[in-house]
Each structure stands twice: as structure tokens, then as C-alpha cells.
């Protein structure tokens, strides 16, 4: 038996291609289906991850947390230059507790005593300042002496601490630098001043320092922003804090023992603060105003003990990161036995510079 294959002759232009378009449409459908399958598979893989992200925050019943008793927080700093001995006493606050102000957190009715070489003084509570104070004249603070503190109050564990007052290191020099400031056309340009303190570090011992300063002047302050300044305008003392930076103000002699130390630059503000009572109008005025020459600059170098240095530096770090949710928490050091806070000593030396 023979089989014949029928092969028609193609028309002019060739046979039509009716099946090409359906093939292309089928490819698009298959491609879209594969894409959907990939999307579903990807979602299936990510779904457990998304669930785990939802579980990053877990609420815990406060009753399951350990109960921590509130402690006394004592802050006191002794210096031979102080005329009043002052110590603040407050109570610690748990993270889950209600936020309270310092006035509510202050502990009243405590017995605060300072002791040195068999001599004791008891500090009395000052309701206006919310601190415990005593006159320093009967109980002088001297360099090289050790002082102990004890604080007791009902409902709290009695706390104690001690410190030794370091000796003073004189400020050798104040370096002054100035630049013209430009605020704009038709506006008088002023001077911007920066200062640096220089002092000699005692060799053979570990020393800790803090640099601080302020500038002051006398200027006529108008009672209102639009008031005219004349000879009847009161002359008022203005004062501006010199900024040395939150961390730059703390210096130790690590790796520079016995050398001539130079502080960071401190900038004198362009506006000083004032507050005065005018008997003519029987009103109190306060605010800030541009300084006027002559300008008196006072720079102090505080030689501190190690506890003062570590506590205040950590406190500045805590303030610097207070509003930053991504900053690491700062662990506050303490030398208060049975409590929290800092009891430390420092000795201040000051140098004055007059700018005309």
C-alpha cells in the first residue's frame, strides 16, 4: 500500500500565519503567570519576617518586673572658694513610675552632716533653694583635707561618701582672639571673641580639670525694645556664659603629664543676660542685650577629683543625647554608698582679662 502526501502549492506571497499571534498571546499569559507565582513565593518567604517584625515590641505586665526600692540621690561639691556649703538630697525614680518634677522629688526632713578631722557640721534645709546649706566659715574647706558626708531620713537607707579636696592650679594666661562679624549691609559689624586658658600641669600625679568662664559689662538697657536710650536709661550689669563645649570643657593630663595645658576655645556670646528692678517704674526687667566695652572676661580652671570629673562628664553626655532616640544610654557613675549621686571636691583658680 502506498501513501501519498498531499502538499498544496503555496499561493503568491506564501501561506498565511494565523497561529503566530495566538502563540505570542500564550507566551504573554505564561510570563504573567510565572511573575505572579514569583510574587506569591516571595510574599510567602517574607511573611514570617513580617510577623517577626510585628513581635519586636512585647508588652510585659509590670507586676512581673522586680520591685526596686527608691534610693537617696545625693549631690554635693565642696570647694575652698565657696562661702556656703550646699548639698541636694532627692529620691531616685523608677522607669515605670510617674514623671515628677525636681520639687516633688526633693527629700525634706533629712539629716545631713559633714565631718572632717573630728569636726562635724549639720546642714539645714533651705525651702527656697530646695537644698541643705550651712555657713562655710565655721567649717572651712581646705585643700588636701578629706571630708565625709552622711545622709539619713526615714524610709530610706542611710547613705554616705567622702572626698579629698585637690589643690589649686593657677591659670598662667588667657589667650584672646577676635574677628569681625558681618550681619549684613547697613548693619554695624561687631567683634566676636574667643578665649583659651593656659596652665601648668603638676608632674607625677593624675589630675582632672574643668574649664569655665563668663564675661560681664555695664550697659544702658532700654525698658522696652522701642524705648529711647538717654542719660536716664538705667545702667545695668550684663553677664554672658562662655561656651567651651559640653565635652571640651573637661580635660585630664593623660598622656600630657607635667606639660603646659591649653584649653579648648571658648566663645564669648554676642548677647548677655540681664535682670534688674527699676524703682522708677517699680517693675523688673530681664532679657538679653548686646555687650558693650569695656568687657571683663573671667576664666576659671577647676582642678577636680576623679569622681567630680567622671560624674559631670557623663552628665553632659546624657544631656547631649537626651533627645536622640538612637543614642546609647549613658551609665551615670556614683560614689554614694547605699545611694546614687556624687559627693566630690574641686579647687578653683581664676584669671581676669579686660577688653577695651
Secondary structure, 3 states (H helix, E strand, C coil): CCCCCCCCCCCCCCCCCCHHHHHHHHHHHHHHHHHHHHHHHHHHHHHHHHHHHHCCCCCCCHHHCCCCCCCEEEEEEECCCCCEEEEEEEECCCCCCCCCCHHHHECCCCEEEEEECCEEEEEEEECCCCEEEEECCCCCCCCCCEEEEEEECCCCCCEEEEEECCCCCCEEEEEEEEEECCCCCCCCCCEEEEEEEEEECCCCCCCEEEEEEEEEEEEECCCCCCCCCCCCCCEEEEEEECECCCCCCEEECCCCCCCEEECCCEECCCEEEEEEEECCCCEEEEEEEECCCCEEEEEEEEEECHHHHHHHHHHHHHHHCCCCCCCCCCCCCCCCECCEEEEEEEEEEEEEEEEC
